[in-house]
Amino acid sequence: MNHFFKSSRQKRKVLVVDDELVNRELLQAILSMNYDVSTATCGTEALDMLRAADEQYSLILLDILMPQ
């Protein structure tokens, strides 16, 4: 379990996927102190971001009731 936490100063990456702006902004505000947070507005955008990412995301928070 200890390998999950990084000892370096680099933050782990989190992707928040939600079609509601307020949800994305709230989660980003909460998580950004400890994580490098990226956001996407739909599943298609999230998949494009995952394909283009230089690093892997440690966590993806996904709203399942979205268009696309």
N, CA, C and O atoms as a Tripos MOL2 file, in Angstrom:
@<TRIPOS>MOLECULE
protein
  272   271    68     0     0
PROTEIN
NO_CHARGES

@<TRIPOS>ATOM
      1 N           0.8220   -1.2010    0.0000 N.3       1 MET1
      2 CA          0.0000    0.0000    0.0000 C.3       1 MET1
      3 C           0.8610    1.2580    0.0000 C.2       1 MET1
      4 O           0.4570    2.2810   -0.5520 O.2       1 MET1
      5 N           2.0290    1.1950    0.6060 N.am      2 ASN2
      6 CA          2.8880    2.3740    0.6630 C.3       2 ASN2
      7 C           3.3690    2.8220   -0.7030 C.2       2 ASN2
      8 O           3.6920    3.9960   -0.8800 O.2       2 ASN2
      9 N           3.4260    1.9190   -1.6790 N.am      3 HIS3
     10 CA          3.8740    2.3040   -3.0060 C.3       3 HIS3
     11 C           2.8750    3.2240   -3.7070 C.2       3 HIS3
     12 O           3.2200    3.8550   -4.7070 O.2       3 HIS3
     13 N           1.6440    3.3110   -3.2020 N.am      4 PHE4
     14 CA          0.6330    4.1830   -3.7960 C.3       4 PHE4
     15 C           0.9910    5.6530   -3.5910 C.2       4 PHE4
     16 O           0.7220    6.4890   -4.4540 O.2       4 PHE4
     17 N           1.5900    5.9580   -2.4600 N.am      5 PHE5
     18 CA          1.9490    7.3390   -2.1490 C.3       5 PHE5
     19 C           3.3510    7.6290   -2.6480 C.2       5 PHE5
     20 O           4.2830    6.8730   -2.3750 O.2       5 PHE5
     21 N           3.5000    8.7240   -3.3790 N.am      6 LYS6
     22 CA          4.8010    9.1090   -3.8960 C.3       6 LYS6
     23 C           5.5380    9.9430   -2.8560 C.2       6 LYS6
     24 O           4.9400   10.7850   -2.1870 O.2       6 LYS6
     25 N           6.8080    9.7090   -2.7290 N.am      7 SER7
     26 CA          7.6050   10.4960   -1.7920 C.3       7 SER7
     27 C           8.1370   11.7700   -2.4480 C.2       7 SER7
     28 O           8.5770   12.6810   -1.7470 O.2       7 SER7
     29 N           8.1050   11.8490   -3.7650 N.am      8 SER8
     30 CA          8.5720   13.0460   -4.4610 C.3       8 SER8
     31 C           7.5170   14.1420   -4.3900 C.2       8 SER8
     32 O           6.4060   13.9310   -3.9030 O.2       8 SER8
     33 N           7.8880   15.3050   -4.8840 N.am      9 ARG9
     34 CA          6.9670   16.4430   -4.8540 C.3       9 ARG9
     35 C           5.9760   16.4260   -6.0180 C.2       9 ARG9
     36 O           5.0520   17.2400   -6.0550 O.2       9 ARG9
     37 N           6.1560   15.5290   -6.9430 N.am     10 GLN10
     38 CA          5.2560   15.4560   -8.0920 C.3      10 GLN10
     39 C           3.8760   14.9670   -7.6490 C.2      10 GLN10
     40 O           3.7490   13.9670   -6.9430 O.2      10 GLN10
     41 N           2.8540   15.6940   -8.0800 N.am     11 LYS11
     42 CA          1.4940   15.3230   -7.7120 C.3      11 LYS11
     43 C           0.9710   14.2430   -8.6550 C.2      11 LYS11
     44 O           1.3120   14.2200   -9.8380 O.2      11 LYS11
     45 N           0.1530   13.3620   -8.1280 N.am     12 ARG12
     46 CA         -0.5170   12.3660   -8.9540 C.3      12 ARG12
     47 C          -1.5870   13.0660   -9.7810 C.2      12 ARG12
     48 O          -2.1020   14.1140   -9.3910 O.2      12 ARG12
     49 N          -1.9150   12.4760  -10.9270 N.am     13 LYS13
     50 CA         -2.8680   13.0810  -11.8520 C.3      13 LYS13
     51 C          -4.2630   12.4820  -11.6780 C.2      13 LYS13
     52 O          -4.4300   11.2660  -11.5750 O.2      13 LYS13
     53 N          -5.2540   13.3670  -11.6480 N.am     14 VAL14
     54 CA         -6.6530   12.9780  -11.5280 C.3      14 VAL14
     55 C          -7.4090   13.6060  -12.6960 C.2      14 VAL14
     56 O          -7.1940   14.7690  -13.0370 O.2      14 VAL14
     57 N          -8.2930   12.8220  -13.3020 N.am     15 LEU15
     58 CA         -9.1420   13.3260  -14.3770 C.3      15 LEU15
     59 C         -10.5820   13.3410  -13.8910 C.2      15 LEU15
     60 O         -11.1190   12.3130  -13.4800 O.2      15 LEU15
     61 N         -11.2020   14.5150  -13.9420 N.am     16 VAL16
     62 CA        -12.6010   14.6850  -13.5600 C.3      16 VAL16
     63 C         -13.4100   14.8510  -14.8470 C.2      16 VAL16
     64 O         -13.1430   15.7540  -15.6400 O.2      16 VAL16
     65 N         -14.3930   13.9820  -15.0480 N.am     17 VAL17
     66 CA        -15.2160   14.0190  -16.2620 C.3      17 VAL17
     67 C         -16.6660   14.2440  -15.8510 C.2      17 VAL17
     68 O         -17.2830   13.3900  -15.2150 O.2      17 VAL17
     69 N         -17.2030   15.4100  -16.2250 N.am     18 ASP18
     70 CA        -18.5820   15.7430  -15.8650 C.3      18 ASP18
     71 C         -19.0820   16.8080  -16.8280 C.2      18 ASP18
     72 O         -18.3260   17.7020  -17.2090 O.2      18 ASP18
     73 N         -20.3350   16.7260  -17.2210 N.am     19 ASP19
     74 CA        -20.8940   17.7200  -18.1330 C.3      19 ASP19
     75 C         -21.3550   18.9850  -17.4170 C.2      19 ASP19
     76 O         -21.6640   19.9810  -18.0700 O.2      19 ASP19
     77 N         -21.4060   18.9630  -16.1030 N.am     20 GLU20
     78 CA        -21.8240   20.1310  -15.3180 C.3      20 GLU20
     79 C         -20.6010   20.9220  -14.8520 C.2      20 GLU20
     80 O         -19.7460   20.3960  -14.1390 O.2      20 GLU20
     81 N         -20.5270   22.1810  -15.2600 N.am     21 LEU21
     82 CA        -19.3980   23.0410  -14.9230 C.3      21 LEU21
     83 C         -19.1950   23.1490  -13.4170 C.2      21 LEU21
     84 O         -18.0610   23.0760  -12.9440 O.2      21 LEU21
     85 N         -20.2600   23.3200  -12.6650 N.am     22 VAL22
     86 CA        -20.1320   23.4940  -11.2160 C.3      22 VAL22
     87 C         -19.5000   22.2580  -10.5660 C.2      22 VAL22
     88 O         -18.7110   22.3950   -9.6310 O.2      22 VAL22
     89 N         -19.8300   21.0720  -11.0420 N.am     23 ASN23
     90 CA        -19.2380   19.8490  -10.4890 C.3      23 ASN23
     91 C         -17.7490   19.7700  -10.7980 C.2      23 ASN23
     92 O         -16.9500   19.4100   -9.9330 O.2      23 ASN23
     93 N         -17.3750   20.1070  -12.0290 N.am     24 ARG24
     94 CA        -15.9570   20.0960  -12.4020 C.3      24 ARG24
     95 C         -15.1690   21.1030  -11.5700 C.2      24 ARG24
     96 O         -14.0940   20.7890  -11.0600 O.2      24 ARG24
     97 N         -15.7060   22.3080  -11.4370 N.am     25 GLU25
     98 CA        -15.0040   23.3510  -10.6920 C.3      25 GLU25
     99 C         -14.8810   23.0110   -9.2120 C.2      25 GLU25
    100 O         -13.8390   23.2500   -8.6020 O.2      25 GLU25
    101 N         -15.9310   22.4580   -8.6400 N.am     26 LEU26
    102 CA        -15.9050   22.0940   -7.2270 C.3      26 LEU26
    103 C         -14.8890   20.9930   -6.9530 C.2      26 LEU26
    104 O         -14.0870   21.1000   -6.0250 O.2      26 LEU26
    105 N         -14.9220   19.9440   -7.7540 N.am     27 LEU27
    106 CA        -13.9670   18.8490   -7.5720 C.3      27 LEU27
    107 C         -12.5380   19.3140   -7.8230 C.2      27 LEU27
    108 O         -11.6160   18.9030   -7.1190 O.2      27 LEU27
    109 N         -12.3530   20.1640   -8.8190 N.am     28 GLN28
    110 CA        -11.0080   20.6720   -9.0900 C.3      28 GLN28
    111 C         -10.5020   21.5020   -7.9110 C.2      28 GLN28
    112 O          -9.3380   21.3830   -7.5300 O.2      28 GLN28
    113 N         -11.3490   22.3280   -7.3400 N.am     29 ALA29
    114 CA        -10.9530   23.1510   -6.1990 C.3      29 ALA29
    115 C         -10.5850   22.2870   -4.9910 C.2      29 ALA29
    116 O          -9.6140   22.5720   -4.2910 O.2      29 ALA29
    117 N         -11.3510   21.2500   -4.7560 N.am     30 ILE30
    118 CA        -11.1010   20.3700   -3.6110 C.3      30 ILE30
    119 C          -9.8220   19.5600   -3.8030 C.2      30 ILE30
    120 O          -9.0190   19.4290   -2.8790 O.2      30 ILE30
    121 N          -9.6380   19.0210   -4.9990 N.am     31 LEU31
    122 CA         -8.5400   18.0870   -5.2390 C.3      31 LEU31
    123 C          -7.2110   18.7460   -5.6010 C.2      31 LEU31
    124 O          -6.1580   18.1300   -5.4330 O.2      31 LEU31
    125 N          -7.2370   19.9730   -6.0880 N.am     32 SER32
    126 CA         -6.0240   20.5740   -6.6440 C.3      32 SER32
    127 C          -4.9350   20.8590   -5.6200 C.2      32 SER32
    128 O          -3.7840   21.0770   -5.9990 O.2      32 SER32
    129 N          -5.2600   20.8640   -4.3600 N.am     33 MET33
    130 CA         -4.2290   21.0610   -3.3430 C.3      33 MET33
    131 C          -3.2750   19.8700   -3.2970 C.2      33 MET33
    132 O          -2.0870   20.0280   -3.0160 O.2      33 MET33
    133 N          -3.7980   18.6920   -3.5710 N.am     34 ASN34
    134 CA         -2.9890   17.4770   -3.4450 C.3      34 ASN34
    135 C          -2.7450   16.7480   -4.7590 C.2      34 ASN34
    136 O          -1.9060   15.8490   -4.8230 O.2      34 ASN34
    137 N          -3.4680   17.1260   -5.8040 N.am     35 TYR35
    138 CA         -3.3870   16.4050   -7.0700 C.3      35 TYR35
    139 C          -3.3080   17.3800   -8.2370 C.2      35 TYR35
    140 O          -3.7470   18.5260   -8.1400 O.2      35 TYR35
    141 N          -2.7470   16.9100   -9.3310 N.am     36 ASP36
    142 CA         -2.7580   17.6370  -10.5930 C.3      36 ASP36
    143 C          -4.0590   17.2400  -11.2910 C.2      36 ASP36
    144 O          -4.1880   16.1160  -11.7750 O.2      36 ASP36
    145 N          -5.0140   18.1540  -11.3420 N.am     37 VAL37
    146 CA         -6.3670   17.8370  -11.7970 C.3      37 VAL37
    147 C          -6.5870   18.3410  -13.2230 C.2      37 VAL37
    148 O          -6.3270   19.5030  -13.5370 O.2      37 VAL37
    149 N          -7.0670   17.4480  -14.0680 N.am     38 SER38
    150 CA         -7.5110   17.7970  -15.4140 C.3      38 SER38
    151 C          -9.0100   17.5580  -15.4740 C.2      38 SER38
    152 O          -9.5380   16.7270  -14.7350 O.2      38 SER38
    153 N          -9.7000   18.2790  -16.3490 N.am     39 THR39
    154 CA        -11.1380   18.0980  -16.4720 C.3      39 THR39
    155 C         -11.5320   17.8790  -17.9230 C.2      39 THR39
    156 O         -10.8610   18.3350  -18.8490 O.2      39 THR39
    157 N         -12.6360   17.1700  -18.0930 N.am     40 ALA40
    158 CA        -13.2270   16.9430  -19.4070 C.3      40 ALA40
    159 C         -14.7310   17.0880  -19.2780 C.2      40 ALA40
    160 O         -15.3020   16.8030  -18.2250 O.2      40 ALA40
    161 N         -15.3770   17.5350  -20.3610 N.am     41 THR41
    162 CA        -16.8140   17.7990  -20.3260 C.3      41 THR41
    163 C         -17.6630   16.6310  -20.8100 C.2      41 THR41
    164 O         -18.8820   16.6400  -20.6450 O.2      41 THR41
    165 N         -17.0190   15.6140  -21.4130 N.am     42 CYS42
    166 CA        -17.7740   14.4610  -21.9190 C.3      42 CYS42
    167 C         -16.8290   13.2640  -22.0600 C.2      42 CYS42
    168 O         -15.6100   13.4050  -21.9530 O.2      42 CYS42
    169 N         -17.3970   12.1120  -22.2960 N.am     43 GLY43
    170 CA        -16.6160   10.8960  -22.4340 C.3      43 GLY43
    171 C         -15.6670   10.9280  -23.6110 C.2      43 GLY43
    172 O         -14.5480   10.4230  -23.5210 O.2      43 GLY43
    173 N         -16.0970   11.5150  -24.7110 N.am     44 THR44
    174 CA        -15.2560   11.6020  -25.9020 C.3      44 THR44
    175 C         -14.0110   12.4330  -25.6270 C.2      44 THR44
    176 O         -12.9030   12.0520  -26.0050 O.2      44 THR44
    177 N         -14.1990   13.5600  -24.9720 N.am     45 GLU45
    178 CA        -13.0640   14.4190  -24.6090 C.3      45 GLU45
    179 C         -12.1280   13.7000  -23.6480 C.2      45 GLU45
    180 O         -10.9080   13.8000  -23.7750 O.2      45 GLU45
    181 N         -12.6920   12.9780  -22.6870 N.am     46 ALA46
    182 CA        -11.8820   12.2340  -21.7200 C.3      46 ALA46
    183 C         -11.0430   11.1610  -22.4110 C.2      46 ALA46
    184 O          -9.8630   11.0030  -22.0960 O.2      46 ALA46
    185 N         -11.6360   10.4270  -23.3460 N.am     47 LEU47
    186 CA        -10.8900    9.4030  -24.0720 C.3      47 LEU47
    187 C          -9.7590   10.0220  -24.8820 C.2      47 LEU47
    188 O          -8.6630    9.4640  -24.9390 O.2      47 LEU47
    189 N         -10.0070   11.1600  -25.5040 N.am     48 ASP48
    190 CA         -8.9530   11.8530  -26.2470 C.3      48 ASP48
    191 C          -7.8090   12.2670  -25.3150 C.2      48 ASP48
    192 O          -6.6360   12.1450  -25.6700 O.2      48 ASP48
    193 N          -8.1550   12.7490  -24.1430 N.am     49 MET49
    194 CA         -7.1360   13.1490  -23.1700 C.3      49 MET49
    195 C          -6.3380   11.9430  -22.6850 C.2      49 MET49
    196 O          -5.1220   12.0330  -22.5150 O.2      49 MET49
    197 N          -7.0050   10.8290  -22.4650 N.am     50 LEU50
    198 CA         -6.3140    9.6240  -22.0100 C.3      50 LEU50
    199 C          -5.3570    9.1010  -23.0740 C.2      50 LEU50
    200 O          -4.2590    8.6460  -22.7550 O.2      50 LEU50
    201 N          -5.7630    9.1630  -24.3090 N.am     51 ARG51
    202 CA         -4.9100    8.7020  -25.4130 C.3      51 ARG51
    203 C          -3.6940    9.6030  -25.5910 C.2      51 ARG51
    204 O          -2.6160    9.1230  -25.9420 O.2      51 ARG51
    205 N          -3.8520   10.8940  -25.3550 N.am     52 ALA52
    206 CA         -2.7820   11.8590  -25.5870 C.3      52 ALA52
    207 C          -1.8930   12.0780  -24.3610 C.2      52 ALA52
    208 O          -0.8770   12.7650  -24.4640 O.2      52 ALA52
    209 N          -2.2410   11.5220  -23.2260 N.am     53 ALA53
    210 CA         -1.5170   11.7930  -21.9810 C.3      53 ALA53
    211 C          -0.1070   11.2160  -22.0140 C.2      53 ALA53
    212 O           0.1040   10.0710  -22.4130 O.2      53 ALA53
    213 N           0.8510   12.0310  -21.5870 N.am     54 ASP54
    214 CA          2.2280   11.5680  -21.4530 C.3      54 ASP54
    215 C           2.3720   10.6520  -20.2400 C.2      54 ASP54
    216 O           3.1810    9.7240  -20.2410 O.2      54 ASP54
    217 N           1.5840   10.9230  -19.2160 N.am     55 GLU55
    218 CA          1.6060   10.1240  -17.9990 C.3      55 GLU55
    219 C           0.2340    9.4890  -17.8030 C.2      55 GLU55
    220 O          -0.7490    9.8850  -18.4300 O.2      55 GLU55
    221 N           0.1920    8.5190  -16.9420 N.am     56 GLN56
    222 CA         -1.0910    7.8850  -16.6360 C.3      56 GLN56
    223 C          -1.7890    8.6370  -15.5120 C.2      56 GLN56
    224 O          -1.1520    9.2550  -14.6590 O.2      56 GLN56
    225 N          -3.0930    8.5680  -15.5350 N.am     57 TYR57
    226 CA         -3.8810    9.1480  -14.4500 C.3      57 TYR57
    227 C          -3.9670    8.1250  -13.3160 C.2      57 TYR57
    228 O          -4.0940    6.9260  -13.5610 O.2      57 TYR57
    229 N          -3.8970    8.6010  -12.0940 N.am     58 SER58
    230 CA         -4.0280    7.7340  -10.9310 C.3      58 SER58
    231 C          -5.4910    7.4770  -10.6050 C.2      58 SER58
    232 O          -5.8320    6.4510  -10.0170 O.2      58 SER58
    233 N          -6.3550    8.4150  -10.9890 N.am     59 LEU59
    234 CA         -7.7750    8.3110  -10.6580 C.3      59 LEU59
    235 C          -8.5880    9.0400  -11.7230 C.2      59 LEU59
    236 O          -8.1970   10.1070  -12.1970 O.2      59 LEU59
    237 N          -9.7170    8.4540  -12.0900 N.am     60 ILE60
    238 CA        -10.6670    9.1070  -12.9880 C.3      60 ILE60
    239 C         -12.0130    9.1410  -12.2830 C.2      60 ILE60
    240 O         -12.5690    8.1000  -11.9330 O.2      60 ILE60
    241 N         -12.5310   10.3460  -12.0770 N.am     61 LEU61
    242 CA        -13.8580   10.5230  -11.4980 C.3      61 LEU61
    243 C         -14.8000   10.8070  -12.6590 C.2      61 LEU61
    244 O         -14.6670   11.8170  -13.3500 O.2      61 LEU61
    245 N         -15.7440    9.9120  -12.8620 N.am     62 LEU62
    246 CA        -16.5660    9.9480  -14.0720 C.3      62 LEU62
    247 C         -18.0520    9.9800  -13.7380 C.2      62 LEU62
    248 O         -18.5660    9.1090  -13.0360 O.2      62 LEU62
    249 N         -18.7260   10.9960  -14.2530 N.am     63 ASP63
    250 CA        -20.1840   11.0600  -14.1860 C.3      63 ASP63
    251 C         -20.7070   10.0890  -15.2430 C.2      63 ASP63
    252 O         -20.2980   10.1730  -16.4010 O.2      63 ASP63
    253 N         -21.5830    9.1920  -14.8820 N.am     64 ILE64
    254 CA        -22.0440    8.1840  -15.8450 C.3      64 ILE64
    255 C         -23.2920    8.6010  -16.6010 C.2      64 ILE64
    256 O         -23.6700    7.9440  -17.5710 O.2      64 ILE64
    257 N         -23.9400    9.6800  -16.1790 N.am     65 LEU65
    258 CA        -25.1300   10.1670  -16.8800 C.3      65 LEU65
    259 C         -24.7910   11.4420  -17.6330 C.2      65 LEU65
    260 O         -25.0880   12.5470  -17.1800 O.2      65 LEU65
    261 N         -24.1560   11.2690  -18.8060 N.am     66 MET66
    262 CA        -23.7360   12.4020  -19.6070 C.3      66 MET66
    263 C         -24.0930   12.1400  -21.0700 C.2      66 MET66
    264 O         -24.2510   10.9930  -21.4900 O.2      66 MET66
    265 N         -24.2170   13.2240  -21.8340 N.am     67 PRO67
    266 CA        -24.3620   13.0350  -23.2800 C.3      67 PRO67
    267 C         -23.0480   12.5060  -23.8500 C.2      67 PRO67
    268 O         -21.9940   12.6890  -23.2420 O.2      67 PRO67
    269 N         -23.0990   11.8600  -24.9940 N.am     68 GLN68
    270 CA        -21.9430   11.2980  -25.6830 C.3      68 GLN68
    271 C         -21.3730   10.1540  -24.8730 C.2      68 GLN68
    272 O         -20.3880    9.5390  -25.2810 O.2      68 GLN68
@<TRIPOS>BOND
     1     1     2 1
     2     2     3 1
     3     3     4 2
     4     3     5 am
     5     5     6 1
     6     6     7 1
     7     7     8 2
     8     7     9 am
     9     9    10 1
    10    10    11 1
    11    11    12 2
    12    11    13 am
    13    13    14 1
    14    14    15 1
    15    15    16 2
    16    15    17 am
    17    17    18 1
    18    18    19 1
    19    19    20 2
    20    19    21 am
    21    21    22 1
    22    22    23 1
    23    23    24 2
    24    23    25 am
    25    25    26 1
    26    26    27 1
    27    27    28 2
    28    27    29 am
    29    29    30 1
    30    30    31 1
    31    31    32 2
    32    31    33 am
    33    33    34 1
    34    34    35 1
    35    35    36 2
    36    35    37 am
    37    37    38 1
    38    38    39 1
    39    39    40 2
    40    39    41 am
    41    41    42 1
    42    42    43 1
    43    43    44 2
    44    43    45 am
    45    45    46 1
    46    46    47 1
    47    47    48 2
    48    47    49 am
    49    49    50 1
    50    50    51 1
    51    51    52 2
    52    51    53 am
    53    53    54 1
    54    54    55 1
    55    55    56 2
    56    55    57 am
    57    57    58 1
    58    58    59 1
    59    59    60 2
    60    59    61 am
    61    61    62 1
    62    62    63 1
    63    63    64 2
    64    63    65 am
    65    65    66 1
    66    66    67 1
    67    67    68 2
    68    67    69 am
    69    69    70 1
    70    70    71 1
    71    71    72 2
    72    71    73 am
    73    73    74 1
    74    74    75 1
    75    75    76 2
    76    75    77 am
    77    77    78 1
    78    78    79 1
    79    79    80 2
    80    79    81 am
    81    81    82 1
    82    82    83 1
    83    83    84 2
    84    83    85 am
    85    85    86 1
    86    86    87 1
    87    87    88 2
    88    87    89 am
    89    89    90 1
    90    90    91 1
    91    91    92 2
    92    91    93 am
    93    93    94 1
    94    94    95 1
    95    95    96 2
    96    95    97 am
    97    97    98 1
    98    98    99 1
    99    99   100 2
   100    99   101 am
   101   101   102 1
   102   102   103 1
   103   103   104 2
   104   103   105 am
   105   105   106 1
   106   106   107 1
   107   107   108 2
   108   107   109 am
   109   109   110 1
   110   110   111 1
   111   111   112 2
   112   111   113 am
   113   113   114 1
   114   114   115 1
   115   115   116 2
   116   115   117 am
   117   117   118 1
   118   118   119 1
   119   119   120 2
   120   119   121 am
   121   121   122 1
   122   122   123 1
   123   123   124 2
   124   123   125 am
   125   125   126 1
   126   126   127 1
   127   127   128 2
   128   127   129 am
   129   129   130 1
   130   130   131 1
   131   131   132 2
   132   131   133 am
   133   133   134 1
   134   134   135 1
   135   135   136 2
   136   135   137 am
   137   137   138 1
   138   138   139 1
   139   139   140 2
   140   139   141 am
   141   141   142 1
   142   142   143 1
   143   143   144 2
   144   143   145 am
   145   145   146 1
   146   146   147 1
   147   147   148 2
   148   147   149 am
   149   149   150 1
   150   150   151 1
   151   151   152 2
   152   151   153 am
   153   153   154 1
   154   154   155 1
   155   155   156 2
   156   155   157 am
   157   157   158 1
   158   158   159 1
   159   159   160 2
   160   159   161 am
   161   161   162 1
   162   162   163 1
   163   163   164 2
   164   163   165 am
   165   165   166 1
   166   166   167 1
   167   167   168 2
   168   167   169 am
   169   169   170 1
   170   170   171 1
   171   171   172 2
   172   171   173 am
   173   173   174 1
   174   174   175 1
   175   175   176 2
   176   175   177 am
   177   177   178 1
   178   178   179 1
   179   179   180 2
   180   179   181 am
   181   181   182 1
   182   182   183 1
   183   183   184 2
   184   183   185 am
   185   185   186 1
   186   186   187 1
   187   187   188 2
   188   187   189 am
   189   189   190 1
   190   190   191 1
   191   191   192 2
   192   191   193 am
   193   193   194 1
   194   194   195 1
   195   195   196 2
   196   195   197 am
   197   197   198 1
   198   198   199 1
   199   199   200 2
   200   199   201 am
   201   201   202 1
   202   202   203 1
   203   203   204 2
   204   203   205 am
   205   205   206 1
   206   206   207 1
   207   207   208 2
   208   207   209 am
   209   209   210 1
   210   210   211 1
   211   211   212 2
   212   211   213 am
   213   213   214 1
   214   214   215 1
   215   215   216 2
   216   215   217 am
   217   217   218 1
   218   218   219 1
   219   219   220 2
   220   219   221 am
   221   221   222 1
   222   222   223 1
   223   223   224 2
   224   223   225 am
   225   225   226 1
   226   226   227 1
   227   227   228 2
   228   227   229 am
   229   229   230 1
   230   230   231 1
   231   231   232 2
   232   231   233 am
   233   233   234 1
   234   234   235 1
   235   235   236 2
   236   235   237 am
   237   237   238 1
   238   238   239 1
   239   239   240 2
   240   239   241 am
   241   241   242 1
   242   242   243 1
   243   243   244 2
   244   243   245 am
   245   245   246 1
   246   246   247 1
   247   247   248 2
   248   247   249 am
   249   249   250 1
   250   250   251 1
   251   251   252 2
   252   251   253 am
   253   253   254 1
   254   254   255 1
   255   255   256 2
   256   255   257 am
   257   257   258 1
   258   258   259 1
   259   259   260 2
   260   259   261 am
   261   261   262 1
   262   262   263 1
   263   263   264 2
   264   263   265 am
   265   265   266 1
   266   266   267 1
   267   267   268 2
   268   267   269 am
   269   269   270 1
   270   270   271 1
   271   271   272 2
@<TRIPOS>SUBSTRUCTURE
     1 MET1         2 RESIDUE 1 A MET
     2 ASN2         6 RESIDUE 1 A ASN
     3 HIS3        10 RESIDUE 1 A HIS
     4 PHE4        14 RESIDUE 1 A PHE
     5 PHE5        18 RESIDUE 1 A PHE
     6 LYS6        22 RESIDUE 1 A LYS
     7 SER7        26 RESIDUE 1 A SER
     8 SER8        30 RESIDUE 1 A SER
     9 ARG9        34 RESIDUE 1 A ARG
    10 GLN10       38 RESIDUE 1 A GLN
    11 LYS11       42 RESIDUE 1 A LYS
    12 ARG12       46 RESIDUE 1 A ARG
    13 LYS13       50 RESIDUE 1 A LYS
    14 VAL14       54 RESIDUE 1 A VAL
    15 LEU15       58 RESIDUE 1 A LEU
    16 VAL16       62 RESIDUE 1 A VAL
    17 VAL17       66 RESIDUE 1 A VAL
    18 ASP18       70 RESIDUE 1 A ASP
    19 ASP19       74 RESIDUE 1 A ASP
    20 GLU20       78 RESIDUE 1 A GLU
    21 LEU21       82 RESIDUE 1 A LEU
    22 VAL22       86 RESIDUE 1 A VAL
    23 ASN23       90 RESIDUE 1 A ASN
    24 ARG24       94 RESIDUE 1 A ARG
    25 GLU25       98 RESIDUE 1 A GLU
    26 LEU26      102 RESIDUE 1 A LEU
    27 LEU27      106 RESIDUE 1 A LEU
    28 GLN28      110 RESIDUE 1 A GLN
    29 ALA29      114 RESIDUE 1 A ALA
    30 ILE30      118 RESIDUE 1 A ILE
    31 LEU31      122 RESIDUE 1 A LEU
    32 SER32      126 RESIDUE 1 A SER
    33 MET33      130 RESIDUE 1 A MET
    34 ASN34      134 RESIDUE 1 A ASN
    35 TYR35      138 RESIDUE 1 A TYR
    36 ASP36      142 RESIDUE 1 A ASP
    37 VAL37      146 RESIDUE 1 A VAL
    38 SER38      150 RESIDUE 1 A SER
    39 THR39      154 RESIDUE 1 A THR
    40 ALA40      158 RESIDUE 1 A ALA
    41 THR41      162 RESIDUE 1 A THR
    42 CYS42      166 RESIDUE 1 A CYS
    43 GLY43      170 RESIDUE 1 A GLY
    44 THR44      174 RESIDUE 1 A THR
    45 GLU45      178 RESIDUE 1 A GLU
    46 ALA46      182 RESIDUE 1 A ALA
    47 LEU47      186 RESIDUE 1 A LEU
    48 ASP48      190 RESIDUE 1 A ASP
    49 MET49      194 RESIDUE 1 A MET
    50 LEU50      198 RESIDUE 1 A LEU
    51 ARG51      202 RESIDUE 1 A ARG
    52 ALA52      206 RESIDUE 1 A ALA
    53 ALA53      210 RESIDUE 1 A ALA
    54 ASP54      214 RESIDUE 1 A ASP
    55 GLU55      218 RESIDUE 1 A GLU
    56 GLN56      222 RESIDUE 1 A GLN
    57 TYR57      226 RESIDUE 1 A TYR
    58 SER58      230 RESIDUE 1 A SER
    59 LEU59      234 RESIDUE 1 A LEU
    60 ILE60      238 RESIDUE 1 A ILE
    61 LEU61      242 RESIDUE 1 A LEU
    62 LEU62      246 RESIDUE 1 A LEU
    63 ASP63      250 RESIDUE 1 A ASP
    64 ILE64      254 RESIDUE 1 A ILE
    65 LEU65      258 RESIDUE 1 A LEU
    66 MET66      262 RESIDUE 1 A MET
    67 PRO67      266 RESIDUE 1 A PRO
    68 GLN68      270 RESIDUE 1 A GLN
